[in-house]
Amino acid sequence: RHHATMVLGTINPAAIVCIFFGSILAACAGTGGGAIYMPIFLLFSSAGSFIPLSKAVVCGVAVAYYIENANKKRVTVSGVDRPIIAYEIALLLEPATLIGTLFGARLNKIMPFWLTTALMLPLLAYIFRKTIKKGLALRKKEELKFQGSGVGVTPYERLVDTENEGKEGQISEVLSPMSNSGRGNKQETLKWIDTAQFPVPKLLLFAFSWSTVFIFTVLAGGETPSPIGTQCGTAYYWLLVVAPIPVLGSILLTSARTEIHRQRMLDSLNYEREPSDVNWNWTNVTRIGVVCVVAGLLSGAIGLGGSTIKAPFLHHILHDTSVSKATSCFMLLSTVGASAVIFIWIGSMTVEDAAVYASVGLVGGLCGIQVMKAFMRKFKRKSYVVLFLGAYIGMALLTMTILTILKDLEDWSVLKLDNDNENESQDRAFKSLCGRYESSGFW
């Protein structure tokens, strides 16, 4: 029986070209771009592989984001240098997301096409509405700024806006010294603030979390045989699948205790919180855990949900859009990387396909970032890019809806587009997690 995805020798050049320009658009708008790639893969690939392949592209784009953001610093009211990526927040959100991913990627393999798209299309419609709404709000803000009124634009927002004008790292004269912390011990306060551009202990914990998921995925096996002989679907197999959960949960709880203690110490020193600081407490930690598990589950199962859910959630708990965006992009790398590994190991995608499309996403993402910088220097209107992305997502939603209707009609023998009766029957039924199957495409 054939593999469930395209093999390297049959990768469609037209798909590569479309994915390349799609990743440029995604990087311009600051998204992973899953909603952009899935219609393309659905047209050029098969109903069983379009989500795994889109994850490979998003992984490449996420690497491009990290290359861009790794050395950047956030704008702070206190003037203290801090990385634009809030690693302490990511270390709480990502372990919970990986827990959801463990099950989401496996759900994707067993779910029939009609159920996958039934869950995906409403979420895609929500992304379309949110993107258009964001673009219109951004356009309104830009109009106010270009009119010179300054209405509704705070001094802090003007500082953040300088990044879009190519003035990264510059600190405006409106920055004030550590006002409230000056009443306490300033040196003691600085000891409790995360200032390391590359916090090695936190990065090692990220690597440990991801490695734990990877190692137990390999041991559990799937389409790729387990090195210890584990049989897919057995009790021992599921024990290995859930084995990372205690490790990931321990990292989350330890990080939560550390951040809550750090906040209490800063409060005792009369530290004035930055807009990018989170109000840590156990209620917020619980909410973060639940939201991120759901985000990881949806991300693996239907290809959407990781950034769609976590990015707005980060915007809610943070009040610095540049920090929330950079942090969301950093976490995207871990989430889609884990999903891609699981997809490869359970047979939904080949290593060759993942490498090719991740490379396309990386190159397109790096190009898109530079295109966005040049565009902002010339026009200083990001709203145009966001609105254009919204229009594309709208077209993708329409295309996905039409293709879904056509394929569902074909799978249920209402409409006849080819003679592949066996694959049509498989596409409308739940599939075995441990079996191999060939999912039909449209052409």
C-alpha positions as CSV (number, residue, x, y, z in Angstrom):
1,R,0.0,0.0,0.0
2,H,1.1,3.5,-0.7
3,H,2.2,6.0,2.0
4,A,-0.3,8.6,3.1
5,T,1.7,11.5,1.7
6,M,3.6,12.5,-1.4
7,V,7.0,11.1,-1.8
8,L,10.0,13.3,-2.6
9,G,10.1,12.3,-6.3
10,T,6.5,13.5,-6.8
11,I,6.7,16.8,-5.0
12,N,4.8,19.3,-7.1
13,P,6.9,22.3,-8.3
14,A,3.7,24.4,-8.5
15,A,3.0,23.6,-4.9
16,I,6.5,24.7,-3.9
17,V,6.1,28.0,-5.7
18,C,2.7,28.7,-4.2
19,I,4.0,27.8,-0.7
20,F,7.1,30.0,-1.1
21,F,5.0,33.1,-1.9
22,G,2.4,32.1,0.8
23,S,5.2,32.0,3.4
24,I,6.4,35.4,2.3
25,L,2.8,36.7,2.9
26,A,2.6,35.0,6.2
27,A,5.9,36.5,7.4
28,C,4.8,40.0,6.3
29,A,1.7,39.7,8.4
30,G,3.5,38.0,11.4
31,T,1.6,34.7,11.3
32,G,2.6,31.1,10.9
33,G,0.4,30.8,7.8
34,G,-1.3,27.5,8.3
35,A,-4.5,28.9,6.8
36,I,-2.6,29.9,3.7
37,Y,-0.9,26.6,3.0
38,M,-3.7,24.1,3.7
39,P,-5.7,25.0,0.6
40,I,-2.6,24.7,-1.5
41,F,-1.7,21.3,-0.2
42,L,-5.3,20.2,-0.5
43,L,-5.2,21.0,-4.2
44,F,-1.7,19.5,-4.9
45,S,-1.5,16.8,-2.4
46,S,-4.1,14.5,-0.7
47,A,-6.8,14.8,2.0
48,G,-4.6,12.9,4.4
49,S,-1.5,14.9,4.2
50,F,-2.4,18.6,3.8
51,I,-2.3,19.3,7.5
52,P,1.0,17.6,8.3
53,L,2.7,19.3,5.3
54,S,1.4,22.7,6.3
55,K,2.9,22.1,9.7
56,A,6.3,21.5,8.1
57,V,6.1,24.9,6.3
58,V,5.0,26.7,9.5
59,C,8.0,25.2,11.3
60,G,10.3,26.8,8.7
61,V,8.6,30.2,9.0
62,A,8.9,29.9,12.8
63,V,12.7,29.4,12.5
64,A,12.8,32.5,10.4
65,Y,11.0,34.4,13.1
66,Y,13.4,33.3,15.8
67,I,16.4,34.3,13.7
68,E,14.9,37.7,13.4
69,N,13.8,38.1,17.0
70,A,16.6,36.4,19.0
71,N,18.8,39.5,19.4
72,K,16.0,42.1,19.7
73,K,15.3,43.9,22.9
74,R,11.9,45.1,24.1
75,V,11.1,48.8,24.7
76,T,10.8,49.3,28.5
77,V,9.6,52.3,30.5
78,S,12.3,51.7,33.0
79,G,15.1,51.6,30.4
80,V,16.3,48.1,31.6
81,D,17.4,46.0,28.6
82,R,15.3,42.9,28.4
83,P,14.8,40.4,25.4
84,I,11.8,41.0,23.3
85,I,10.9,37.3,23.7
86,A,9.3,36.7,27.1
87,Y,11.0,33.3,27.8
88,E,9.5,33.1,31.3
89,I,6.0,33.3,29.9
90,A,6.8,30.8,27.1
91,L,8.1,28.4,29.6
92,L,4.7,28.3,31.3
93,L,2.6,28.1,28.1
94,E,4.6,25.7,26.0
95,P,4.7,22.6,28.2
96,A,0.9,22.7,28.4
97,T,0.7,23.1,24.6
98,L,3.0,20.1,24.0
99,I,0.6,18.0,26.2
100,G,-2.2,18.9,23.8
101,T,0.0,18.2,20.8
102,L,0.7,14.6,21.9
103,F,-2.9,13.8,21.3
104,G,-3.8,16.3,18.6
105,A,-1.4,14.9,16.0
106,R,-2.6,11.4,16.6
107,L,-6.3,12.5,16.3
108,N,-5.4,14.0,12.9
109,K,-4.4,10.6,11.6
110,I,-7.6,8.8,12.7
111,M,-10.2,11.5,11.9
112,P,-12.0,11.4,8.6
113,F,-11.7,14.3,6.2
114,W,-15.3,15.5,6.8
115,L,-14.8,15.8,10.5
116,T,-11.4,17.5,10.2
117,T,-12.9,20.2,7.9
118,A,-16.1,20.5,10.0
119,L,-13.9,21.5,12.9
120,M,-11.5,23.5,10.8
121,L,-13.8,25.7,8.7
122,P,-15.5,27.5,11.6
123,L,-12.1,28.3,13.1
124,L,-10.8,29.5,9.8
125,A,-13.8,31.8,9.5
126,Y,-13.0,33.1,13.0
127,I,-9.4,33.8,11.9
128,F,-10.7,35.6,8.8
129,R,-13.0,37.8,10.9
130,K,-10.2,38.5,13.5
131,T,-7.7,39.4,10.8
132,I,-10.0,41.8,9.0
133,K,-11.0,43.4,12.3
134,K,-7.3,43.8,13.3
135,G,-6.5,45.3,9.9
136,L,-9.3,47.8,10.1
137,A,-8.4,48.8,13.7
138,L,-4.8,49.2,12.7
139,R,-5.7,51.3,9.7
140,K,-7.8,53.6,12.0
141,K,-4.8,54.0,14.3
142,E,-2.5,54.7,11.4
143,E,-4.9,57.4,10.1
144,L,-5.0,59.1,13.5
145,K,-1.2,59.0,13.6
146,F,-0.7,60.3,10.1
147,Q,-3.2,63.1,10.8
148,G,-0.9,64.2,13.6
149,S,-3.7,64.2,16.1
150,G,-2.0,61.7,18.4
151,V,-5.5,60.9,19.8
152,G,-5.6,57.5,21.6
153,V,-1.9,57.0,21.2
154,T,0.0,56.8,24.5
155,P,3.7,57.7,24.9
156,Y,4.4,54.0,25.3
157,E,2.6,53.1,22.1
158,R,4.7,55.7,20.3
159,L,7.8,54.0,21.6
160,V,6.6,50.6,20.3
161,D,5.7,52.2,16.9
162,T,9.3,53.3,16.4
163,E,10.2,49.7,15.8
164,N,8.0,49.7,12.7
165,E,9.8,52.8,11.5
166,G,13.1,51.0,11.5
167,K,14.4,52.4,14.8
168,E,14.9,49.1,16.7
169,G,16.6,49.5,20.0
170,Q,16.3,53.3,20.2
171,I,15.0,54.7,23.5
172,S,13.0,57.8,23.3
173,E,13.5,60.7,25.7
174,V,10.1,60.0,27.2
175,L,11.6,57.0,29.0
176,S,11.7,57.5,32.7
177,P,14.0,55.8,35.2
178,M,12.9,53.1,37.5
179,S,10.5,55.4,39.3
180,N,9.0,53.3,42.0
181,S,11.8,50.8,42.3
182,G,14.1,53.7,43.1
183,R,12.3,53.9,46.5
184,G,13.6,50.5,47.2
185,N,16.9,48.8,46.5
186,K,17.6,49.3,42.8
187,Q,20.4,46.7,42.6
188,E,18.2,44.2,44.5
189,T,15.4,44.9,42.1
190,L,17.6,44.2,39.1
191,K,18.5,40.8,40.5
192,W,14.9,39.7,40.2
193,I,14.3,41.0,36.6
194,D,15.0,38.7,33.6
195,T,17.5,40.6,31.6
196,A,19.5,37.8,29.9
197,Q,19.1,38.0,26.1
198,F,19.6,34.2,25.9
199,P,18.6,32.8,29.3
200,V,20.4,29.5,29.2
201,P,18.5,27.7,32.0
202,K,15.2,28.5,30.4
203,L,16.4,27.5,26.9
204,L,17.7,24.2,28.3
205,L,14.3,23.5,29.9
206,F,12.7,24.2,26.5
207,A,15.1,21.8,24.9
208,F,14.4,19.2,27.6
209,S,10.7,19.5,27.1
210,W,10.9,19.1,23.4
211,S,13.4,16.2,23.7
212,T,11.2,14.4,26.1
213,V,8.3,14.5,23.6
214,F,10.6,13.4,20.8
215,I,12.2,10.5,22.7
216,F,9.0,9.0,23.9
217,T,7.4,9.4,20.5
218,V,10.3,7.5,19.0
219,L,10.0,4.8,21.7
220,A,6.3,4.5,21.2
221,G,6.8,4.0,17.4
222,G,4.0,4.0,14.9
223,E,4.5,3.9,11.1
224,T,8.2,3.9,11.9
225,P,9.0,0.8,14.0
226,S,9.8,1.3,17.7
227,P,13.4,0.7,18.5
228,I,12.3,-1.2,21.6
229,G,9.7,-3.3,19.8
230,T,6.6,-1.5,21.1
231,Q,3.4,-2.5,19.3
232,C,1.1,0.4,18.3
233,G,-2.2,0.4,20.1
234,T,-1.1,-1.7,23.1
235,A,-1.2,-0.6,26.7
236,Y,2.6,-0.2,26.7
237,Y,2.3,2.0,23.6
238,W,-0.2,4.4,25.3
239,L,1.9,4.4,28.5
240,L,4.8,5.8,26.4
241,V,2.5,8.3,24.7
242,V,1.4,9.8,28.0
243,A,4.8,9.4,29.7
244,P,5.9,13.0,28.9
245,I,2.9,14.5,30.7
246,P,4.3,14.3,34.2
247,V,7.6,15.8,33.0
248,L,5.9,18.6,31.2
249,G,3.5,19.2,34.1
250,S,6.5,19.4,36.5
251,I,8.2,22.0,34.3
252,L,5.0,24.1,34.2
253,L,4.4,24.0,37.9
254,T,8.1,24.7,38.8
255,S,8.1,27.6,36.4
256,A,4.9,28.9,37.8
257,R,6.2,28.8,41.4
258,T,9.4,30.6,40.3
259,E,7.5,33.4,38.6
260,I,5.0,33.9,41.4
261,H,7.8,34.1,43.9
262,R,9.8,36.5,41.7
263,Q,6.7,38.8,41.4
264,R,6.2,38.8,45.1
265,M,9.8,39.8,45.7
266,L,9.6,42.6,43.1
267,D,6.4,43.8,44.7
268,S,8.0,43.9,48.1
269,L,10.7,46.2,46.5
270,N,8.1,48.6,45.1
271,Y,8.9,47.6,41.5
272,E,6.7,49.3,38.9
273,R,5.5,46.7,36.5
274,E,6.2,47.1,32.8
275,P,3.3,46.7,30.3
276,S,5.0,43.4,29.2
277,D,4.9,42.0,32.8
278,V,2.2,39.4,33.7
279,N,0.3,39.5,36.9
280,W,1.2,36.0,38.1
281,N,-1.1,34.0,40.4
282,W,-2.3,30.4,40.5
283,T,-5.7,31.4,38.9
284,N,-3.9,32.8,35.9
285,V,-1.6,29.8,35.7
286,T,-4.6,27.4,35.7
287,R,-6.2,29.4,32.9
288,I,-3.0,29.4,30.9
289,G,-2.7,25.6,31.3
290,V,-6.2,24.9,30.1
291,V,-6.0,27.3,27.1
292,C,-2.7,25.9,25.9
293,V,-3.7,22.3,26.2
294,V,-6.7,23.1,23.9
295,A,-4.5,25.1,21.6
296,G,-2.1,22.2,21.2
297,L,-4.9,19.7,20.7
298,L,-6.5,21.8,17.9
299,S,-3.1,22.6,16.4
300,G,-2.3,19.0,15.9
301,A,-5.7,17.8,15.0
302,I,-6.9,20.3,12.5
303,G,-3.8,22.4,11.7
304,L,-5.2,25.6,13.3
305,G,-5.4,26.7,16.9
306,G,-1.8,27.1,18.1
307,S,-1.2,30.8,17.2
308,T,-5.0,31.4,16.7
309,I,-5.7,30.8,20.4
310,K,-2.4,31.6,22.1
311,A,-1.6,34.8,20.3
312,P,-4.8,36.6,21.4
313,F,-4.4,35.1,24.8
314,L,-0.9,36.5,25.0
315,H,-2.2,39.9,23.9
316,H,-4.7,39.6,26.7
317,I,-2.2,38.9,29.5
318,L,0.5,41.2,28.1
319,H,0.0,44.9,27.2
320,D,3.0,45.1,24.8
321,T,2.1,43.8,21.3
322,S,5.7,43.5,20.2
323,V,6.6,41.2,23.1
324,S,3.4,39.1,22.8
325,K,4.0,38.7,19.0
326,A,7.7,37.7,19.4
327,T,6.8,35.3,22.3
328,S,4.0,33.7,20.3
329,C,6.3,33.2,17.3
330,F,9.0,31.6,19.5
331,M,6.5,29.2,21.0
332,L,5.2,28.4,17.5
333,L,8.6,26.9,16.7
334,S,8.3,24.3,19.6
335,T,4.7,23.5,19.0
336,V,4.9,22.9,15.2
337,G,8.2,21.1,15.6
338,A,6.7,18.6,18.0
339,S,3.7,18.1,15.7
340,A,5.9,17.6,12.7
341,V,8.0,14.9,14.5
342,I,4.9,13.1,15.6
343,F,3.4,13.3,12.1
344,I,6.6,11.8,10.7
345,W,6.7,9.0,13.2
346,I,3.1,7.9,12.9
347,G,3.4,7.9,9.1
348,S,1.4,11.0,8.1
349,M,4.4,12.7,6.5
350,T,7.8,11.6,5.2
351,V,11.1,13.1,6.5
352,E,11.9,14.2,2.9
353,D,8.6,16.1,2.5
354,A,9.1,17.8,5.9
355,A,12.6,18.9,5.1
356,V,11.7,20.2,1.7
357,Y,8.7,22.2,2.8
358,A,10.3,23.4,6.0
359,S,13.2,24.8,3.9
360,V,10.8,26.5,1.6
361,G,9.0,28.1,4.6
362,L,12.3,29.2,6.1
363,V,13.5,30.9,3.0
364,G,10.1,32.4,2.3
365,G,9.8,33.6,5.9
366,L,13.2,35.3,5.9
367,C,12.3,37.0,2.6
368,G,8.9,38.1,4.0
369,I,10.5,39.7,7.0
370,Q,12.7,41.8,4.8
371,V,9.9,42.7,2.5
372,M,7.8,43.8,5.5
373,K,10.7,46.0,6.7
374,A,11.1,47.6,3.3
375,F,7.4,48.1,3.0
376,M,7.2,49.7,6.5
377,R,10.1,52.0,5.7
378,K,8.4,53.3,2.6
379,F,4.7,53.3,3.4
380,K,4.6,53.0,7.2
381,R,1.2,51.2,6.9
382,K,1.1,47.7,8.2
383,S,-2.7,47.7,7.9
384,Y,-2.4,47.2,4.2
385,V,-0.5,43.9,4.7
386,V,-2.9,42.7,7.4
387,L,-6.0,43.5,5.3
388,F,-4.4,41.8,2.3
389,L,-3.7,38.7,4.4
390,G,-7.4,38.8,5.6
391,A,-8.5,38.9,2.0
392,Y,-6.3,35.9,1.2
393,I,-7.6,34.0,4.2
394,G,-11.1,34.8,3.0
395,M,-10.3,33.3,-0.4
396,A,-8.7,30.4,1.3
397,L,-11.9,29.9,3.4
398,L,-14.0,30.0,0.2
399,T,-11.7,27.6,-1.6
400,M,-11.5,25.2,1.4
401,T,-15.3,25.3,1.7
402,I,-15.8,24.5,-2.0
403,L,-13.2,21.7,-2.0
404,T,-14.6,20.3,1.2
405,I,-18.2,20.2,-0.3
406,L,-16.9,18.5,-3.5
407,K,-14.8,15.9,-1.7
408,D,-17.5,15.1,0.8
409,L,-20.0,14.7,-2.0
410,E,-17.6,12.4,-3.8
411,D,-16.7,10.4,-0.6
412,W,-20.4,9.8,0.1
413,S,-21.0,8.8,-3.6
414,V,-23.3,11.7,-4.3
415,L,-20.8,13.1,-6.8
416,K,-18.4,11.1,-9.0
417,L,-15.0,12.7,-9.8
418,D,-12.9,9.6,-10.2
419,N,-13.0,5.8,-9.9
420,D,-11.1,5.4,-6.6
421,N,-13.8,3.8,-4.6
422,E,-11.6,2.3,-2.0
423,N,-9.9,5.6,-1.0
424,E,-13.3,7.4,-1.0
425,S,-14.6,4.8,1.6
426,Q,-11.4,5.3,3.7
427,D,-11.7,9.1,3.6
428,R,-15.2,9.1,5.1
429,A,-14.5,6.6,7.9
430,F,-12.4,6.8,11.0
431,K,-9.0,5.3,10.4
432,S,-6.7,3.2,12.5
433,L,-3.9,5.0,14.3
434,C,-1.7,2.0,13.6
435,G,-2.6,1.3,10.0
436,R,-1.3,2.6,6.7
437,Y,-3.7,4.1,4.2
438,E,-3.8,6.1,1.0
439,S,-5.9,9.2,1.0
440,S,-7.3,10.4,-2.3
441,G,-6.8,13.9,-3.7
442,F,-8.9,15.9,-6.1
443,W,-7.2,15.3,-9.4
